[in-house]
Amino acid sequence: MTQRRMATALLALTAATVLADSAVVTLALPQILRELGGSVAGVSWVLIAFNLVLAVVAVPAAWLLGRRAPGPGTALGIAVFAGASAVCASASGLGVLIGARCAQAAGGALALVGCLELLVALTGERRGVRLWTVSGVVGTAAGPVIGGLLTEAFSWQSIFIVQVPLTAAAIPVALAVGRERLPAAAGSRRPAVAPNVALALLSAALTAALFLLVLLLVEGWRTEPATAAVTVSVIPVAAFLAPWVARALQAGPQAENVAGCLLVAGGLCGLALLPATAVVATLAPQALIGLGLGLTVDSLTGQALHDRLPRAHHGASTITARHAGVVLGLAVLTPIITVDLRHAQAPAQEAITAAVLDAPLPGTTKIALAQQLGDRLLAERGRVPDLHPAFVALHPPPAQQPAAAALESGLNEQLDRAALRAFRHAFLAAAGLAALALVPLLVTRRNVR
C-alpha cells in the first residue's frame, strides 16, 4: 500500500511539475531578460514556446500512447522533460533556452497524458482523473510562486535544476506500473467542445494574472522576486479554497463555471483599475481570480473527461485547449502592453525632465543628472526604466543628497503610475476573454433545454 501511494504521489507530482512549467519562469523573466538580453516581447517566447509545443504535441502523444502499453512512452517523455530541463539550466543564450523549452514541452506532453493513464491504473477511474486534474490546477497556480522564490533564493537556473530529480524519480514508477496496455471501456468518443473552448478562453485570460501581473510587480514597480512571489501566492491559496466555497454554496457545476468566469473577469478589471500603485492593492483582485480559477478549471476539465474514451485522447484535448489558450493570451496581450509601454515613454520623459528642472539642485548637477537619466531611458526603451543607476552615478555632495533622494522617490512614483496605466488596456482585454468564456457555457445550457 505504501509503495502504491508513493507511486501515485510521484506521478501526480510529475503532472503538476510539467503543468507548472507553463508559468514557473514568469517571475524569473525579468532576470532572464537582464542576463540573456532581448525585449519583453522576445523573452515572452520562453513562455510561448513551451505552451505552443505542448498544445500541438499533446494529441499526437495521446495517439502514440494509446497504441501500446503507456509505461515506456511515459518514461520516455519524463526523461526528455528532465534532460531538457538540465539544458535550460545551462543555457547561455535566449535562443538555446527557447529551444530547450520546446523539447521540455514535447517530453512533457507524453508525460502528462501518460500520467493520466497510470494514475487511473493505480487508483481507479474517478480518483485517477481527479488527482490528475487537481495536480494540474495546483501546478499552474503555484508555478509562478515557486519560480519566484527559487529565483530570489538562488537564480533563475535553479528553477530548472530542481525539476530534474523531481521528475526523473517517476521514470521507474512509469515503467513498473504501465507494463501492459490498458483495456478500453465503453464511453463517448466525441470531444466535449464547450468545456474545452471555455478552458481555452479562461487560460488566455489567466495569462494576464500569471504573466502581466508579475511583469507589473517586478519590472514596473521594481518589487523583489521573493516579495512578488509571496504576493501572487494569493491566487493558488484562493484556488485551493475554492472547492470548499463551492460545497458551501451547493450551486451545481454550471453555476460554479459561470460564477468562476465572472470572478476571473472581475478580478482582472480590478487589476486594471487599481486605486493605488501599491502591492497590497492587488491582493483582493488576485483573490477573485484565484477563486474563479479554482471553481472553473477543475470543473471544466472534469466535464471534458467525464465518460469519454479513449481517456488519454480526451485528456490531451484539455491540455491542448488550455495551453493553446495561454498562447492566445500571450499573443493578444503582449503586443498591447508592448505598444502601451512605448507610448508611455514620451510622456514619462517629459515628466522626468520637468521634475529635474524644478528640483532644488544646482544647474550643473541638473545637467549631469538629465544626461544620466536620458541614457537610462534610451537603454531601456520599451521597458519601464530603472532610474536608480543614474542617481548612483551622480555622486552628489552631502548637501545635495536629500534633494536628490527626494527627486528619485518622486520620479519612481511617477513611473509606478505610468506603468499601471500602461498595463491597464491589457488587463481589460484579458477580462474580456474571461467574459467571453461564458458564451460556450451558456449556449450549451440553452441547447440542452
N, C-alpha and C positions, 0 to 999 in steps of 0.2 A: 504493500500500500504506500509506503514511504517513497519507494522508487517511482511509482506511478505519479505521485504528487510532485516529485522533483522533476520528472519528465514534463508534466503538464506546465509547471511553473517556467521551465526553460523555454518551452515552445511559445508560451504566452509572452514571455519577456522578449523573445526574438521578434514576434509580431509587433509588439509595442516599440521596440528599438527601430525597426525598419520604418514604421509609420511616423515615429518621432523625427526621423531623419528628414522628413519633408519640411520641417520647420526648425530643427535643432540648431542650425547655424545662424538663425535670424539675428540673435544678439551678438554674434561674432562677426557679422558682416561689416560693421564699421572698422573693426580691427583688421579684417581681411582686406578691406578697401585701402587702408593706410599701408599695410605691409606689401601687398601684391600689386597695388595701383589700380587704375581704371576709374570708372564713374559709377554713380548709383545705378544707372541702367545696366552697365556692364556686369557689376557684381551681382545684380539680381539674377543673372543666369546661373549662379551657384544654386539658387532655389529652383529656377525654371527648368533647368536641365534634368534634375532629379525627378521632379514631378511629371515632366513631359514624358520621359522614358518609362517611368513606372506606369503611367496611363496607357501608353502604347503597347507595352510588353505584357501587361497583366493577363489579358485574354489569351494570347498565344501560349503563355506559360501554363495557364489552366488546361488548355487543349493538350499540351505535352504531358502534363502530369496525369491527365485522365486516361492516357493510353497505356499506362503501366503502373507498377507499384509506386506510391508517392514518395517513399523514403529516399531513394538515391537522388531524385530530382530536387527534393527539398534540401538535402545535404549539399548538393552542388550549388544551389542558389545561396545558401548560407555561407559557403566557402568563398564564393565570388564576392558576396557583400563584404565579408570580413577582410579579404585581400584588398579590395578596392578602398576600404576604409583606411588601411595602412598606407596606400598610395596617397590618399587625400592628406593624411597627416604629414607626409614628406614633400608635398607639392611646393615647388619654388616659384610657380607662376600661375596666373589665373587660368590660362588655357589647360594646364595639366590638372588643376583642381576640378574644373568643369568636366573634363574628360573622365576623370576618376569617379565623379558623381554620377555620370551616365552609367558606368559599369556597376556602381553601387545599386542603382535603380534596377538594372537588368537582373542582377542576382537577387535583389530584394523582392522583385515580382514573383520569382519562383519560390522564394522562401515564404512569402505571405500566403499564397494560395495553398502551398504545401502544408503550412502550419494549420490552416483551417481544417484540412482533411485529417491531419494527425490528431488535432485536439478532439475532433468528433470521434475518432477511433479510440481515444483514451477515455473520454468522459461521456460519450453519448451525444446524440444529435443536438438536443436543445441546449445542454450545458456547454458543449463544444463551440457552437455558434455564438452563444452568449459570451464566453470567455474571449473568443477572437474579436468580437465586436467591441467589448469593453476595453480590451488591450489597445485597440486602435484609437478609441476616444481618448484614453488616458495618455497614450504616447503622443498623439497630435497636440493635445492641450498642454502637456508638461514639457514638450520638446524645447521650446524657447527658454523656459526657466532653467532646465538642466544645462543647456548650452551656455547660457549667460553666466551661471555660477562657475562652470568649468573654465570659461574664458577668463573670468576675473581671477580665479584662484591660480590658474596655470597659464594657458594660452588657448587660442582657437584650435591649435593642432590636437590638444588633449581631448577635444570632443570626439575625434575620430579614433584616437588611440584607445579610448575606453571601450569603443564599440567592438573592437577586435575580439577580446576574450569573452565579452558578454554574449556575442552571437556564436562564436566558434564552439562554445560549450554545448550548444544544441545539436551539433553535427552528429555525434554518436547516438543521440536520442532519436533523431530523424531516421537514421539507418536501422536502429533497433525496432522502432515502432512501425515503420512503413515498409515492411518487407514484402507484403502481399498487396495486390490490387484490391481496393475496397469494392464491395458489392454495390451495384446500383439499386435504387429503390424507386417506387412509383412517386411521381410528382410532376408538377408543371415545368415544362422546358422553356416556356415563354418568359422573356425578361420582364421584370417589373419596371415599366417605363417611368411612371410618375415618381416613385421614391428616388430613382436614380437621377432624374432630371432635377428634382428638388435638392438632392445631395450635391450635385454639381454646382448649382447656383449658390447654395449656402456655403460651400467650400470657397467659392470665389469671393463671397462677402467676408468670410472669416480671415481671408488673406490680409485684409486691412488691419485686423486686430493682431494677427501673428507676425506681420511684416512691417506695415506702415507705422503702427504704434511704437514698435521698437525703434524704428528709424527716427521718429519724432523725439523719443526719450533720449536716445544715445547720441544721434547726430545733431538733432535740432536743439535739445536742451542740455547737451553735454552731461547727461546723467551717467554715473559709473555703471558698467555692465552688471555688477552684483546688485546694485540698487534697482536697476531696471528689471533684473530677473525676479527680485522679490516683488516688485510692483506688478508685473504681469502674471505672477502666481495666483492672482485673484481669479483669473479665467479658469485654470484647472480646478481650483478649490470649489468655485461655483458650479462647474460642470460635474464634479464629484457629488455635490449635494443635490443636484437636480433630480435624481431618481426618488429621493425622499420627498421632495416638493411635489413631484408627480403623484406619488402614492397618497400624499395628504389631500391633494385636490380631487383625486379619483375622477378625472375628466375624460379619460379614454385616449387612445393613441392619436386619433385625428385632431382632437382639441389640443393635445400636447404639441403636435407638429406645428399647428397654426400659431399657438402661443409662442413656441420657440422661435419661429421665423420673425414674429413681431418683436420679441425681446432682442434678438440679434440686430434687427433694423433700428430699434430704439436706442440700443447701446452705441451703435455706430453714429447715429445722429447726435448722441450725447458727446461723443469724442469730437465731432465736427464743431460743436457749439459750446466747447468748454468755457466756463466763466472766468477762468484764470489760468495762467501758464504755470501751474504747479502740479507736481506728480500726484499729490493726493486727490486732485480734481478728477483724475482719470479712473479712480477706483470704482465709483458707482457705475459708470458706463461699462467698465470691464465685467462687473458682477452680472449685469444684464446679459452681456454677450456670453459669459460662461454658462449661465442658466439656460439660455437659448441653445447653446451647443449641446449641453447635456440632455435636454429634452428632445432634440431633433435627430442628431446623428445616430445615436444608439437605436432609436425607434425606427427611423427610415431604413437603416441597414437591416434590421430585423425583418421589416416588411419586404425588402427586396430579396431576402433569402428564404422567407417562410414557404415551406413545402415546394421548393423549386430545386430541381436536379437536372443535370449534374451540379452538385453543390459548389465545386471549385470554379466552374464556369460562371455561376451567378455571383459568387464571392468576388471573382475577378472583375465582373461588371461593376460592382460597387466601388472597387479600387479605381477602375478606370474613370468612373463618374466623379469621384471625389478629387482625384489628382488632375483630371482634365479641368475641373473647376478651379483648382489652385492656379493652374497655368492661365486660365481665362482671367482670373482675378489679377494676377501679376501683369498679364498683357494689357489689361484695361487700365489698371490703377497706376502702374509705373510711369507710363507716358504723362499721365495727368500730373503727378507730383513732380516729375522732371521739368515739365513746362512751367508749372506754377513756381518752382524754385528759381528758374531762370527769370521769370517775370518779376519776381520779388527782389532781384538783385539790384536793379537800378534805384528803386525807392529806398532800399536799405543803404546803398552807397550815399545817396543824398542825405539821408537822416544821419549817417555817421559823420559826414563832412560838416553838417550844421552843428552837431554836438561838439565836435572837435573845435570848431571856430568859437563856440560860446564858452568853452571850458576856461577856467581861470588859470591858464598856463602861459608862459612866455611864448612869443611868436616863433622863436627858433625851435622850441620844443614841439609846438603845434605842427610846424612844417615837417619835422623829423617823424612825428607820430603819424601824420597823414600819409607820408611815403610808405611807412611800415604797414599801415592798415590797407593801403591800396595794393601793396604786394600780396597781402593775405587774401584779399578779395579776388585778385586775379588768379592766384594759385589754386583757390578752391572754388572756381567758377562752377555753377550748377549744384553746389552743396551749401549747407549752412556753414559759414566760415567760423573758425576758431580764432578769435582775436587776441587771445592771451599771449601768444609768442610775440606779437607786435609790441605789447607793453613790457614784456620781459626784455626785449632788445632795446627799449628806450633808455633804460638806466637813469631815471630822473634823480636829481639830488634830493636829499631828505625833505627839504622844504616843499617840494612839488609832489611828493609821493601820495599824500592824502587826496589831492585834486585828481591825480592820475588814477588812483584806485576808484574814486567816485565815478569818474568818467567811464572806466572799464565796466563797472557794475551797471551803469545806466545804458551803455551800449549793448551789454549782454541781455538786459531786459527787453530792449527794442528788438533784438534778434530773436528772442524767445517768442515774442508776439508775432513777429513776421513769419517764423517757422510754423506756428499754429495756423495762421491764415493760409500759408502755402499748402498745408495738408488738408484743409477744410473740404475742398471740392472732391478729393479722393475718398475721404470718409463718407461724404454724402452719396457718391456714386456707389460705394460698397453697400450702404444702407438700401439703395435702390435694388441692388442684386438680391439682398436678403428678402426684400418685399416681393420681388419677382418670383422667388421660390414658392410663394403661396399659390401661384397660378396652377401648376400641375396638381397640387393637392386639392384645391377647390374644384377644379374641372373634373377630377376623378370622382370626388364625392358627389357632384351633381349627376354624373353619368350613372353612378351606382343607383341613385334614387330613380 
